[in-house]
Amino acid sequence: MSGIINSVGSKSGVIGQTDIVTPHFEAYGDATHTIDGTNDLAKTKLPNEKFDSHGWYNNATDSWYFQPLEAGIYLIGTQATGYAEDGVDNLKKLTCQIMKNADTVESQGFFDGRSNDFYNITVSTQSLVSFNGSSDYVWSRVAAWTAVGDCILINPGTTFWGFKVHNL
Protein backbone atom coordinates (compact mmCIF):
# COMPACT_ATOMS: atom_id res chain seq x y z
CA MET A 1 0.00 0.00 0.00
CA SER A 2 1.37 3.40 -0.89
CA GLY A 3 0.18 6.37 1.02
CA ILE A 4 0.73 10.02 1.51
CA ILE A 5 1.35 9.92 5.24
CA ASN A 6 3.97 7.43 6.33
CA SER A 7 3.41 7.93 10.04
CA VAL A 8 1.03 9.75 12.29
CA GLY A 9 2.56 8.44 15.48
CA SER A 10 0.14 8.12 18.35
CA LYS A 11 -2.32 10.61 16.92
CA SER A 12 -4.83 7.86 15.94
CA GLY A 13 -4.92 8.95 12.32
CA VAL A 14 -5.39 12.65 13.06
CA ILE A 15 -2.91 14.79 11.19
CA GLY A 16 -1.29 17.15 13.64
CA GLN A 17 1.70 19.42 13.60
CA THR A 18 4.17 16.57 14.04
CA ASP A 19 4.92 13.09 12.73
CA ILE A 20 4.23 13.87 9.05
CA VAL A 21 7.17 12.70 6.98
CA THR A 22 5.76 13.38 3.52
CA PRO A 23 7.60 16.36 1.96
CA HIS A 24 5.63 19.54 2.62
CA PHE A 25 6.12 23.28 3.00
CA GLU A 26 4.24 26.48 3.64
CA ALA A 27 5.65 29.97 3.18
CA TYR A 28 4.04 33.34 3.78
CA GLY A 29 4.74 37.00 3.21
CA ASP A 30 5.89 39.77 5.48
CA ALA A 31 3.38 41.97 7.27
CA THR A 32 2.86 43.89 4.00
CA HIS A 33 4.38 43.81 0.53
CA THR A 34 3.63 46.58 -1.96
CA ILE A 35 3.31 45.63 -5.63
CA ASP A 36 2.91 47.81 -8.69
CA GLY A 37 -0.72 48.58 -9.53
CA THR A 38 -0.17 48.47 -13.31
CA ASN A 39 -0.87 44.73 -13.78
CA ASP A 40 2.81 43.73 -14.13
CA LEU A 41 3.48 40.20 -12.90
CA ALA A 42 6.13 39.95 -10.17
CA LYS A 43 7.51 37.18 -7.97
CA THR A 44 5.57 36.99 -4.72
CA LYS A 45 7.75 37.92 -1.75
CA LEU A 46 7.43 34.97 0.65
CA PRO A 47 10.45 34.97 3.01
CA ASN A 48 8.82 33.30 6.03
CA GLU A 49 8.37 29.56 6.53
CA LYS A 50 5.65 27.97 8.60
CA PHE A 51 6.71 24.44 7.58
CA ASP A 52 9.59 23.09 5.49
CA SER A 53 9.89 19.40 6.29
CA HIS A 54 12.93 18.70 4.12
CA GLY A 55 14.53 22.16 3.72
CA TRP A 56 13.57 22.38 0.03
CA TYR A 57 11.93 25.82 0.17
CA ASN A 58 14.45 28.56 -0.58
CA ASN A 59 13.46 31.68 1.34
CA ALA A 60 16.59 33.67 0.49
CA THR A 61 16.03 37.23 -0.78
CA ASP A 62 14.66 37.25 -4.33
CA SER A 63 14.51 33.42 -4.44
CA TRP A 64 11.29 32.21 -2.80
CA TYR A 65 10.88 28.86 -4.59
CA PHE A 66 10.27 25.19 -3.75
CA GLN A 67 12.57 22.58 -5.33
CA PRO A 68 11.87 19.06 -4.07
CA LEU A 69 14.70 16.57 -4.33
CA GLU A 70 12.25 13.66 -4.35
CA ALA A 71 10.47 12.93 -7.63
CA GLY A 72 6.70 12.76 -7.53
CA ILE A 73 3.44 14.57 -7.93
CA TYR A 74 2.82 17.39 -5.48
CA LEU A 75 -0.25 19.47 -4.76
CA ILE A 76 0.95 23.09 -4.90
CA GLY A 77 -1.13 26.12 -3.98
CA THR A 78 -0.81 29.85 -3.66
CA GLN A 79 -3.05 32.63 -2.41
CA ALA A 80 -2.79 36.41 -2.50
CA THR A 81 -4.81 38.91 -0.51
CA GLY A 82 -4.39 42.53 -1.47
CA TYR A 83 -5.95 45.89 -0.85
CA ALA A 84 -5.78 49.28 -2.50
CA GLU A 85 -2.88 51.32 -1.14
CA ASP A 86 -4.86 54.56 -1.03
CA GLY A 87 -7.48 53.07 1.31
CA VAL A 88 -10.27 53.68 -1.20
CA ASP A 89 -12.10 51.16 -3.39
CA ASN A 90 -9.60 51.34 -6.28
CA LEU A 91 -8.51 47.69 -6.64
CA LYS A 92 -9.81 46.33 -9.95
CA LYS A 93 -7.97 43.07 -10.58
CA LEU A 94 -5.75 40.59 -8.74
CA THR A 95 -4.00 37.56 -10.22
CA CYS A 96 -1.83 34.87 -8.66
CA GLN A 97 0.03 32.18 -10.57
CA ILE A 98 1.99 29.02 -9.86
CA MET A 99 5.05 28.98 -12.08
CA LYS A 100 7.15 25.91 -12.89
CA ASN A 101 10.83 26.36 -13.68
CA ALA A 102 11.61 29.53 -15.62
CA ASP A 103 8.32 30.51 -17.22
CA THR A 104 5.64 27.81 -17.42
CA VAL A 105 2.31 28.79 -15.90
CA GLU A 106 0.96 25.74 -14.08
CA SER A 107 -2.16 27.37 -12.66
CA GLN A 108 -3.75 30.79 -12.25
CA GLY A 109 -6.20 32.35 -9.81
CA PHE A 110 -7.86 35.46 -11.17
CA PHE A 111 -10.43 38.01 -10.11
CA ASP A 112 -11.45 40.73 -12.53
CA GLY A 113 -13.65 43.45 -11.12
CA ARG A 114 -13.01 46.11 -13.73
CA SER A 115 -16.68 47.07 -13.88
CA ASN A 116 -16.51 47.71 -10.12
CA ASP A 117 -13.82 48.87 -7.74
CA PHE A 118 -12.93 46.94 -4.60
CA TYR A 119 -11.01 47.73 -1.44
CA ASN A 120 -9.60 44.20 -1.09
CA ILE A 121 -9.55 40.96 -3.10
CA THR A 122 -8.35 37.43 -2.32
CA VAL A 123 -7.46 34.98 -5.10
CA SER A 124 -6.04 31.48 -4.93
CA THR A 125 -5.09 28.58 -7.16
CA GLN A 126 -3.90 25.00 -6.76
CA SER A 127 -2.40 22.48 -9.17
CA LEU A 128 -0.98 18.98 -9.25
CA VAL A 129 2.61 19.41 -10.41
CA SER A 130 5.03 16.68 -11.48
CA PHE A 131 8.64 17.08 -10.26
CA ASN A 132 11.69 15.19 -11.52
CA GLY A 133 13.41 15.31 -8.13
CA SER A 134 16.40 17.31 -9.32
CA SER A 135 15.99 20.44 -11.45
CA ASP A 136 12.23 21.18 -11.34
CA TYR A 137 11.05 23.98 -9.06
CA VAL A 138 7.93 26.12 -8.52
CA TRP A 139 7.38 29.69 -7.44
CA SER A 140 4.50 32.10 -7.08
CA ARG A 141 3.88 35.41 -8.81
CA VAL A 142 1.18 38.02 -8.52
CA ALA A 143 -0.16 41.04 -10.38
CA ALA A 144 -2.65 43.77 -9.46
CA TRP A 145 -4.42 46.48 -11.36
CA THR A 146 -5.62 49.55 -9.49
CA ALA A 147 -7.37 52.72 -10.59
CA VAL A 148 -4.97 54.78 -8.49
CA GLY A 149 -1.75 53.83 -6.68
CA ASP A 150 -0.38 50.41 -5.84
CA CYS A 151 -1.67 47.23 -4.23
CA ILE A 152 -0.49 46.01 -0.85
CA LEU A 153 -0.33 42.25 -0.24
CA ILE A 154 -1.03 41.33 3.35
CA ASN A 155 -0.16 38.56 5.75
CA PRO A 156 -1.97 36.49 6.76
CA GLY A 157 -3.53 36.00 3.41
CA THR A 158 -0.57 35.70 1.05
CA THR A 159 0.79 32.14 1.14
CA PHE A 160 2.52 29.46 -0.95
CA TRP A 161 2.35 25.79 0.01
CA GLY A 162 2.64 22.22 -1.19
CA PHE A 163 2.96 18.56 -0.31
CA LYS A 164 3.71 15.29 -2.07
CA VAL A 165 0.68 13.20 -2.99
CA HIS A 166 2.11 10.42 -5.19
CA ASN A 167 5.36 8.81 -6.31
CA LEU A 168 6.30 8.84 -9.99
C-alpha positions as CSV (number, residue, x, y, z in Angstrom):
1,M,0.0,0.0,0.0
2,S,1.4,3.4,-0.9
3,G,0.2,6.4,1.0
4,I,0.7,10.0,1.5
5,I,1.3,9.9,5.2
6,N,4.0,7.4,6.3
7,S,3.4,7.9,10.0
8,V,1.0,9.7,12.3
9,G,2.6,8.4,15.5
10,S,0.1,8.1,18.3
11,K,-2.3,10.6,16.9
12,S,-4.8,7.9,15.9
13,G,-4.9,9.0,12.3
14,V,-5.4,12.6,13.1
15,I,-2.9,14.8,11.2
16,G,-1.3,17.1,13.6
17,Q,1.7,19.4,13.6
18,T,4.2,16.6,14.0
19,D,4.9,13.1,12.7
20,I,4.2,13.9,9.1
21,V,7.2,12.7,7.0
22,T,5.8,13.4,3.5
23,P,7.6,16.4,2.0
24,H,5.6,19.5,2.6
25,F,6.1,23.3,3.0
26,E,4.2,26.5,3.6
27,A,5.6,30.0,3.2
28,Y,4.0,33.3,3.8
29,G,4.7,37.0,3.2
30,D,5.9,39.8,5.5
31,A,3.4,42.0,7.3
32,T,2.9,43.9,4.0
33,H,4.4,43.8,0.5
34,T,3.6,46.6,-2.0
35,I,3.3,45.6,-5.6
36,D,2.9,47.8,-8.7
37,G,-0.7,48.6,-9.5
38,T,-0.2,48.5,-13.3
39,N,-0.9,44.7,-13.8
40,D,2.8,43.7,-14.1
41,L,3.5,40.2,-12.9
42,A,6.1,40.0,-10.2
43,K,7.5,37.2,-8.0
44,T,5.6,37.0,-4.7
45,K,7.8,37.9,-1.8
46,L,7.4,35.0,0.7
47,P,10.4,35.0,3.0
48,N,8.8,33.3,6.0
49,E,8.4,29.6,6.5
50,K,5.6,28.0,8.6
51,F,6.7,24.4,7.6
52,D,9.6,23.1,5.5
53,S,9.9,19.4,6.3
54,H,12.9,18.7,4.1
55,G,14.5,22.2,3.7
56,W,13.6,22.4,0.0
57,Y,11.9,25.8,0.2
58,N,14.4,28.6,-0.6
59,N,13.5,31.7,1.3
60,A,16.6,33.7,0.5
61,T,16.0,37.2,-0.8
62,D,14.7,37.2,-4.3
63,S,14.5,33.4,-4.4
64,W,11.3,32.2,-2.8
65,Y,10.9,28.9,-4.6
66,F,10.3,25.2,-3.7
67,Q,12.6,22.6,-5.3
68,P,11.9,19.1,-4.1
69,L,14.7,16.6,-4.3
70,E,12.3,13.7,-4.3
71,A,10.5,12.9,-7.6
72,G,6.7,12.8,-7.5
73,I,3.4,14.6,-7.9
74,Y,2.8,17.4,-5.5
75,L,-0.2,19.5,-4.8
76,I,0.9,23.1,-4.9
77,G,-1.1,26.1,-4.0
78,T,-0.8,29.9,-3.7
79,Q,-3.0,32.6,-2.4
80,A,-2.8,36.4,-2.5
81,T,-4.8,38.9,-0.5
82,G,-4.4,42.5,-1.5
83,Y,-6.0,45.9,-0.8
84,A,-5.8,49.3,-2.5
85,E,-2.9,51.3,-1.1
86,D,-4.9,54.6,-1.0
87,G,-7.5,53.1,1.3
88,V,-10.3,53.7,-1.2
89,D,-12.1,51.2,-3.4
90,N,-9.6,51.3,-6.3
91,L,-8.5,47.7,-6.6
92,K,-9.8,46.3,-9.9
93,K,-8.0,43.1,-10.6
94,L,-5.7,40.6,-8.7
95,T,-4.0,37.6,-10.2
96,C,-1.8,34.9,-8.7
97,Q,0.0,32.2,-10.6
98,I,2.0,29.0,-9.9
99,M,5.1,29.0,-12.1
100,K,7.1,25.9,-12.9
101,N,10.8,26.4,-13.7
102,A,11.6,29.5,-15.6
103,D,8.3,30.5,-17.2
104,T,5.6,27.8,-17.4
105,V,2.3,28.8,-15.9
106,E,1.0,25.7,-14.1
107,S,-2.2,27.4,-12.7
108,Q,-3.8,30.8,-12.2
109,G,-6.2,32.3,-9.8
110,F,-7.9,35.5,-11.2
111,F,-10.4,38.0,-10.1
112,D,-11.5,40.7,-12.5
113,G,-13.7,43.4,-11.1
114,R,-13.0,46.1,-13.7
115,S,-16.7,47.1,-13.9
116,N,-16.5,47.7,-10.1
117,D,-13.8,48.9,-7.7
118,F,-12.9,46.9,-4.6
119,Y,-11.0,47.7,-1.4
120,N,-9.6,44.2,-1.1
121,I,-9.5,41.0,-3.1
122,T,-8.3,37.4,-2.3
123,V,-7.5,35.0,-5.1
124,S,-6.0,31.5,-4.9
125,T,-5.1,28.6,-7.2
126,Q,-3.9,25.0,-6.8
127,S,-2.4,22.5,-9.2
128,L,-1.0,19.0,-9.2
129,V,2.6,19.4,-10.4
130,S,5.0,16.7,-11.5
131,F,8.6,17.1,-10.3
132,N,11.7,15.2,-11.5
133,G,13.4,15.3,-8.1
134,S,16.4,17.3,-9.3
135,S,16.0,20.4,-11.5
136,D,12.2,21.2,-11.3
137,Y,11.1,24.0,-9.1
138,V,7.9,26.1,-8.5
139,W,7.4,29.7,-7.4
140,S,4.5,32.1,-7.1
141,R,3.9,35.4,-8.8
142,V,1.2,38.0,-8.5
143,A,-0.2,41.0,-10.4
144,A,-2.7,43.8,-9.5
145,W,-4.4,46.5,-11.4
146,T,-5.6,49.6,-9.5
147,A,-7.4,52.7,-10.6
148,V,-5.0,54.8,-8.5
149,G,-1.7,53.8,-6.7
150,D,-0.4,50.4,-5.8
151,C,-1.7,47.2,-4.2
152,I,-0.5,46.0,-0.9
153,L,-0.3,42.3,-0.2
154,I,-1.0,41.3,3.3
155,N,-0.2,38.6,5.8
156,P,-2.0,36.5,6.8
157,G,-3.5,36.0,3.4
158,T,-0.6,35.7,1.1
159,T,0.8,32.1,1.1
160,F,2.5,29.5,-1.0
161,W,2.3,25.8,0.0
162,G,2.6,22.2,-1.2
163,F,3.0,18.6,-0.3
164,K,3.7,15.3,-2.1
165,V,0.7,13.2,-3.0
166,H,2.1,10.4,-5.2
167,N,5.4,8.8,-6.3
168,L,6.3,8.8,-10.0
